[in-house]
Amino acid sequence: MVVGNGEIPEGVAEVIDAGDLVIRFNESRSFGPGGSRTDVVAVCSTGRPARRMLASEDWRSSKPIADCGAIWSVRDPQKFAEMRPLLKVSHPELDDFCDDMSVELGAFAADRGKQHYIVPRAIHEAVDAALAEHEPGDYVVPSSGLIVIAELMNNPVYAGSSISIAGFGHQGWDGHPFAAEKRLVDAYVAAGQITRLHQPLALSQGT
């Protein structure tokens, strides 16, 4: 169960909590309407978002962080180090965008008895290649949500697993190619590779 921070359909919280693995993102804004079980918190591990979370006692002591067994850093340090000089030219306003905080996140995870996993650059690059077929235009990086979906689809550890998503509105920061991401995810759904969670049938019929 991959639970984004967008709108959650009514009535799916129990379905999410019944999953074998529930992944939330960053501040876990899906917590509550999107169920309460949290096995993994996947975080944007560079720049301001990572610094903000690590500096926030509310985040550090939140129930999703307390409950999870692992923190995933979705941005490979070497990949983002290589991106830095390019972004310095194309997006000078993102001067700290590539500042890696995975070491600090790993230390935080270890201190809390949690695993720390860095999603490898090969996943990021596979997502870039997949997006190229869906007219992404100019963008900075894929969203964390899409990176995690690709990790589950490509990592042999999860081979044969059923992947369901909720809370993916495909909108937000304009550095992500959300329109292309929606087309790509819809293609995965159409091919039966992943499933979008919708309202349970009884709720959608008003019964």
C-alpha positions as CSV (number, residue, x, y, z in Angstrom):
1,M,0.0,0.0,0.0
2,V,1.6,3.3,-1.2
3,V,-0.3,6.2,0.4
4,G,0.4,9.6,-0.9
5,N,-0.4,12.9,0.7
6,G,-3.3,13.8,-1.6
7,E,-7.0,13.3,-1.1
8,I,-7.9,9.9,0.3
9,P,-11.1,8.2,-0.9
10,E,-13.6,7.6,1.9
11,G,-13.8,4.1,3.3
12,V,-10.3,2.8,2.3
13,A,-8.5,3.3,5.6
14,E,-9.2,-0.3,6.7
15,V,-8.1,-1.7,3.3
16,I,-4.9,0.2,3.7
17,D,-4.3,-0.9,7.2
18,A,-4.8,-4.5,6.1
19,G,-1.9,-4.4,3.7
20,D,1.3,-6.3,4.2
21,L,3.4,-3.1,3.8
22,V,2.1,0.4,4.2
23,I,4.4,3.2,2.9
24,R,3.7,6.9,3.7
25,F,5.6,10.1,2.7
26,N,7.4,12.8,4.6
27,E,5.0,14.3,7.2
28,S,2.6,11.4,6.6
29,R,-0.4,13.7,6.0
30,S,-2.4,10.7,4.9
31,F,-2.3,9.4,8.5
32,G,-5.9,9.1,9.8
33,P,-8.1,9.3,6.7
34,G,-5.6,6.9,5.0
35,G,-5.4,4.6,7.9
36,S,-3.0,4.4,10.8
37,R,-0.6,1.6,10.0
38,T,2.8,2.8,8.9
39,D,5.6,0.4,8.0
40,V,7.8,2.7,6.0
41,V,8.1,6.5,5.8
42,A,9.7,7.5,2.5
43,V,11.3,10.9,2.7
44,C,12.7,13.5,0.4
45,S,16.2,13.2,1.6
46,T,17.8,16.4,0.2
47,G,17.5,20.1,0.7
48,R,14.9,22.0,2.7
49,P,12.3,19.3,3.1
50,A,14.9,16.9,4.7
51,R,16.2,19.7,6.9
52,R,12.7,20.7,8.0
53,M,11.8,17.2,9.0
54,L,15.0,16.5,10.9
55,A,14.7,19.8,12.8
56,S,11.0,19.3,13.7
57,E,10.4,17.6,17.0
58,D,6.8,17.1,15.9
59,W,8.0,15.0,13.0
60,R,10.6,13.2,15.0
61,S,8.1,12.2,17.6
62,S,5.1,11.7,15.3
63,K,3.2,8.4,15.5
64,P,4.0,7.3,11.9
65,I,7.7,7.8,12.6
66,A,7.4,6.0,16.0
67,D,5.5,3.1,14.4
68,C,7.5,2.6,11.2
69,G,10.2,0.0,10.9
70,A,12.2,1.8,8.2
71,I,12.9,5.2,6.7
72,W,13.5,5.3,2.9
73,S,15.6,8.1,1.5
74,V,14.3,8.6,-2.1
75,R,17.2,10.6,-3.4
76,D,20.5,8.9,-4.2
77,P,23.4,11.0,-2.9
78,Q,25.7,10.4,-5.9
79,K,22.9,11.1,-8.4
80,F,22.1,14.4,-6.8
81,A,25.7,15.4,-6.5
82,E,26.0,15.0,-10.2
83,M,22.8,17.0,-10.8
84,R,24.1,20.0,-8.7
85,P,26.2,21.8,-11.4
86,L,23.4,21.4,-14.0
87,L,20.7,22.8,-11.6
88,K,23.0,25.6,-10.7
89,V,22.7,26.8,-14.3
90,S,19.1,25.9,-15.0
91,H,17.5,26.6,-11.6
92,P,19.9,28.8,-9.6
93,E,17.1,29.4,-7.0
94,L,17.4,25.7,-6.0
95,D,20.9,26.3,-4.5
96,D,20.4,23.8,-1.7
97,F,18.2,21.4,-3.6
98,C,21.0,18.7,-3.9
99,D,22.3,19.0,-0.3
100,D,22.2,15.4,0.9
101,M,20.8,14.6,4.3
102,S,20.9,10.8,4.0
103,V,23.7,10.5,6.5
104,E,21.7,12.4,9.1
105,L,18.5,10.5,8.3
106,G,20.4,7.2,8.6
107,A,21.8,8.3,12.0
108,F,18.3,9.3,13.1
109,A,16.9,5.9,12.0
110,A,19.6,4.0,13.7
111,D,19.1,5.9,16.9
112,R,15.4,4.9,16.9
113,G,16.2,1.2,16.0
114,K,14.9,1.5,12.4
115,Q,16.3,0.5,9.1
116,H,17.5,3.1,6.7
117,Y,17.3,2.4,2.9
118,I,18.5,4.7,0.1
119,V,16.5,4.1,-3.1
120,P,19.3,3.6,-5.7
121,R,19.9,6.0,-8.6
122,A,19.0,3.2,-11.1
123,I,15.4,3.6,-10.0
124,H,15.5,7.4,-10.5
125,E,17.0,6.9,-14.0
126,A,14.4,4.2,-14.9
127,V,11.6,6.6,-14.0
128,D,13.2,9.3,-16.1
129,A,13.3,6.9,-19.0
130,A,9.6,5.8,-18.5
131,L,8.5,9.4,-18.2
132,A,10.2,10.2,-21.5
133,E,7.4,8.4,-23.3
134,H,4.7,10.6,-21.8
135,E,5.7,14.1,-22.8
136,P,7.0,15.3,-19.5
137,G,8.5,18.6,-20.8
138,D,11.1,20.3,-18.7
139,Y,11.2,19.1,-15.1
140,V,13.6,18.9,-12.2
141,V,13.0,15.5,-10.7
142,P,10.2,12.9,-10.5
143,S,8.1,12.9,-7.4
144,S,8.9,10.8,-4.4
145,G,5.6,8.9,-4.9
146,L,6.6,7.8,-8.4
147,I,10.1,6.8,-7.2
148,V,8.6,4.6,-4.6
149,I,6.2,3.0,-7.0
150,A,9.1,2.2,-9.3
151,E,11.1,0.8,-6.5
152,L,8.4,-1.6,-5.6
153,M,7.9,-2.6,-9.3
154,N,11.6,-3.1,-10.0
155,N,13.1,-4.5,-6.8
156,P,13.2,-8.3,-6.8
157,V,12.3,-8.3,-3.1
158,Y,8.8,-7.3,-4.0
159,A,8.4,-9.5,-7.1
160,G,4.9,-10.9,-7.3
161,S,3.5,-8.4,-4.9
162,S,0.2,-6.6,-5.5
163,I,0.8,-2.8,-5.4
164,S,-2.1,-0.5,-4.5
165,I,-1.9,3.3,-4.3
166,A,-4.1,6.0,-2.8
167,G,-3.7,9.7,-2.2
168,F,-2.0,10.4,-5.5
169,G,-3.5,13.6,-6.9
170,H,-0.6,14.2,-9.3
171,Q,-0.3,17.9,-8.4
172,G,1.9,20.1,-6.4
173,W,5.4,21.5,-6.9
174,D,6.0,22.5,-10.5
175,G,9.4,20.9,-10.5
176,H,7.7,17.5,-10.8
177,P,6.2,16.5,-14.1
178,F,2.8,15.7,-12.6
179,A,0.8,15.5,-15.8
180,A,3.2,13.0,-17.3
181,E,3.4,11.1,-14.1
182,K,-0.4,10.7,-14.1
183,R,-0.3,9.4,-17.7
184,L,2.5,6.9,-16.7
185,V,0.7,5.7,-13.5
186,D,-2.6,5.4,-15.5
187,A,-0.7,3.2,-18.0
188,Y,0.5,1.0,-15.1
189,V,-3.0,0.7,-13.9
190,A,-4.4,-0.1,-17.3
191,A,-1.7,-2.8,-17.7
192,G,-2.7,-4.3,-14.3
193,Q,0.7,-3.6,-12.8
194,I,-0.7,-1.5,-9.9
195,T,-4.2,-0.7,-8.6
196,R,-5.7,2.6,-7.5
197,L,-7.8,2.3,-4.3
198,H,-11.3,3.8,-4.7
199,Q,-14.3,4.0,-2.5
200,P,-15.6,0.6,-1.5
201,L,-18.6,-0.4,-3.7
202,A,-21.1,-0.1,-0.8
203,L,-20.0,3.4,0.0
204,S,-20.1,4.5,-3.7
205,Q,-23.7,3.3,-3.9
206,G,-24.6,5.2,-0.8
207,T,-25.5,2.0,1.2
